[in-house]
């Protein structure tokens, strides 16, 4: 008997279901994260991710150095967030969590991809009306600005290297690339500031882009506002030294 396509598809689905239920090995995504099968497992991943990442996030936000255990916990937390993403791809929180883990771990590309998706997900997240979801989306925009800014700096470093070696084609390409990164960084910092004018970290994110693009007067205004909001924050102090304030 010749099998029809719909019969083949049904068989594959049934086989996968049987594998997930009866296999003694945990099915995983391509990222190595477990595949979540129900709401209870999703909630379990939320709890695990929070346990692993919350303290490390707080240390990173305070500018404290992270030890090997902190980094290991972030890597494990990222896998939990990846599992949550696979289960609920429209979520703001899960995608943001993965993005922040990658940002702190120094994986700029994966951080920027996830943070941008977290912000874009705000429009489609079924939980968008819940307290904190909007704030998380705004923070995603602010952190994305920071990550993309560092990518712009990397492009400038590549531009300088290519210029010194006489590789004009690469130099021009990297210069344009840096301009794109800086514009994107400014746009997302601006979004965060507009949504949360008292977010001093977002003001600093915009400040650094303005400085890099030669807009020192506006950068100083953003810094002064940030300083008035959080004068003792380590980032404010760092920017103050940079600006001589």
C-alpha positions in Angstrom: 0.0 0.0 0.0 1.3 3.4 -0.9 1.4 5.8 2.0 -0.2 9.2 1.5 1.8 12.3 2.7 -0.7 13.0 5.5 -0.3 9.5 6.8 3.5 9.9 6.7 3.3 13.1 8.6 0.9 11.6 11.2 3.3 8.7 11.7 6.3 11.0 12.2 4.4 13.1 14.8 3.3 9.9 16.6 6.8 8.6 16.5 8.2 11.8 18.0 5.5 11.8 20.7 6.4 8.2 21.6 10.1 9.1 21.6 9.5 12.1 24.0 7.3 9.9 26.3 9.2 6.6 26.4 12.8 7.4 25.6 15.2 7.2 28.5 17.1 10.2 27.0 15.9 13.7 27.3 15.0 15.3 23.9 16.9 18.5 23.3 16.8 21.5 21.0 19.7 22.4 18.7 21.0 24.7 21.4 21.2 21.9 23.8 18.2 23.0 25.8 15.6 20.5 27.0 12.3 20.5 25.0 9.5 21.5 27.4 6.3 19.4 27.0 3.8 21.1 29.2 3.1 24.1 31.4 4.5 22.4 34.5 7.8 21.9 32.8 7.7 25.5 31.6 7.2 26.7 35.2 10.0 24.5 36.3 12.3 26.1 33.8 11.3 29.6 35.0 12.2 28.6 38.5 15.5 27.1 37.5 16.5 30.0 35.4 15.6 32.5 38.2 17.6 30.5 40.7 20.6 30.4 38.4 20.6 33.9 37.0 19.0 36.4 39.4 22.0 36.8 41.7 24.4 36.9 38.8 22.3 39.5 37.0 22.4 41.6 40.2 26.2 41.3 40.4 26.6 42.3 36.8 24.2 45.3 37.1 26.3 46.5 40.1 29.5 46.2 38.2 30.9 43.4 40.3 33.3 40.8 38.9 31.9 37.4 38.1 33.6 34.2 39.1 33.7 30.9 37.3 30.6 29.6 39.2 28.7 32.7 38.2 29.5 32.2 34.5 28.7 28.5 34.7 25.3 29.4 36.2 24.6 31.8 33.4 25.4 29.2 30.8 22.9 26.8 32.5 20.3 29.6 32.9 20.7 30.4 29.2 19.7 26.8 28.3 16.6 27.1 30.5 15.7 30.3 28.8 16.3 28.7 25.4 13.9 25.9 26.4 11.3 28.4 27.4 11.8 30.3 24.1 11.2 27.0 22.1 8.0 26.4 24.1 6.7 30.0 24.0 8.5 31.9 21.1 6.3 35.0 21.6 7.5 35.5 25.2 9.3 38.7 26.1 10.8 37.4 29.3 12.2 34.2 28.1 14.0 35.7 25.1 15.2 38.7 27.2 16.6 36.3 29.8 18.6 34.5 27.2 19.8 37.7 25.7 21.0 39.1 29.0 22.8 35.9 29.8 24.6 36.0 26.5 25.4 39.7 26.9 27.1 39.2 30.3 28.9 36.1 28.9 30.3 38.3 26.1 28.4 36.6 23.2 27.5 39.8 21.4 25.9 38.3 18.4 23.5 36.0 20.3 22.9 38.8 22.8 21.9 41.3 20.2 19.6 38.8 18.4 17.8 37.8 21.5 17.5 41.3 23.0 16.1 42.7 19.8 13.6 39.8 19.5 12.6 40.4 23.1 11.7 44.0 22.3 9.9 43.1 19.1 8.0 40.3 20.9 6.3 42.9 23.2 3.7 43.5 20.5 2.7 39.8 20.3 3.4 38.5 23.8 0.0 37.2 25.2 1.3 38.4 28.6 2.1 41.9 27.5 -0.5 43.4 29.9 1.1 41.8 33.0 3.1 44.0 35.3 6.8 44.0 34.4 6.5 42.7 30.9 6.6 46.2 29.4 9.5 47.2 31.7 11.4 44.0 30.5 10.8 45.0 26.8 12.2 48.5 27.6 15.2 47.1 29.3 15.8 44.8 26.3 15.9 48.0 24.1 18.4 49.6 26.6 20.7 46.6 26.8 20.5 46.1 23.0 21.8 49.7 22.6 24.8 48.8 24.8 25.6 45.6 22.9 25.2 47.1 19.5 27.4 50.0 20.5 30.2 47.6 21.4 29.8 45.9 18.0 30.2 49.4 16.4 33.4 49.9 18.4 34.6 46.5 17.1 34.0 47.7 13.6 35.9 50.9 14.2 38.8 48.8 15.5 38.7 46.7 12.3 38.5 49.9 10.3 41.6 51.3 12.0 43.5 48.1 11.4 42.5 47.9 7.7 43.4 51.6 7.2 46.9 51.1 8.7 47.5 48.1 6.5 46.3 50.0 3.4 43.2 47.8 2.8 40.9 50.5 1.6 38.0 48.2 0.6 37.8 46.6 4.1 38.3 50.0 5.7 35.3 51.5 3.9 33.2 48.4 4.6 34.0 48.5 8.3 33.4 52.3 8.5 29.9 51.8 7.0 29.3 48.9 9.3 30.2 51.0 12.4 27.8 53.7 11.3 25.0 51.2 11.0 25.7 49.8 14.4 25.9 53.3 16.0 22.6 54.4 14.4 20.9 51.2 15.7 22.4 51.7 19.1 21.1 55.3 19.2 17.7 54.4 18.0 17.2 51.7 20.7 18.6 53.9 23.4 16.2 56.6 22.3 13.3 54.2 22.4 14.2 53.2 26.0 14.6 56.9 27.1 11.3 57.9 25.5 9.5 55.0 27.3 11.3 55.6 30.6 12.8 59.1 30.9 14.1 58.4 34.4 16.0 55.3 33.3 19.5 56.6 34.0 21.2 53.6 32.4 19.3 54.3 29.2 20.4 57.9 29.2 24.0 56.7 29.6 23.5 54.3 26.7 22.4 57.2 24.5 25.2 59.4 25.9 28.0 57.0 24.8 26.6 56.9 21.2 26.3 60.6 21.1 29.9 60.9 22.2 31.1 58.4 19.7 29.3 60.3 16.9 30.6 63.7 17.9 27.4 65.1 19.6 29.2 66.1 22.9 26.7 68.8 23.9 23.7 66.5 23.9 25.8 63.7 25.4 26.6 66.0 28.4 22.9 66.8 28.8 22.1 63.1 29.0 24.9 62.5 31.5 23.9 65.4 33.8 20.3 64.0 33.8 21.6 60.5 34.6 23.9 61.9 37.3 21.0 63.7 39.0 19.0 60.4 39.0 21.8 58.1 40.3 24.9 60.0 41.4 26.6 57.1 43.0 25.9 54.4 40.4 29.2 52.9 39.2 28.4 53.6 35.5 27.5 57.2 36.3 30.8 57.6 38.1 32.7 55.9 35.2 31.1 58.2 32.7 31.8 61.2 34.9 35.5 60.4 34.9 35.4 60.0 31.1 33.7 63.3 30.7 35.7 65.1 33.4 32.5 65.7 35.5 
